[in-house]
Amino acid sequence: MGVNDLWQILEPVKQHIDLQSLSGKTIAVDLSLWVCEAQSVKKMIGTVMKPHLRGTTKAES
């Protein structure tokens, strides 16, 4: 599911911005993957620390 190597594809055009510059703007976030992953969170309770946070951050390599 999704685009293979998306982070590497976007690397040349990424921009670091100050969060204050987004004040007053509308931001859209596609949460479909998080919704799918959340369905499996109940199975992780007791085996994974803070399962509700799983998948909310990009792992740095």
Beta strands, then each sheet from edge to edge (+ up, - down):
end
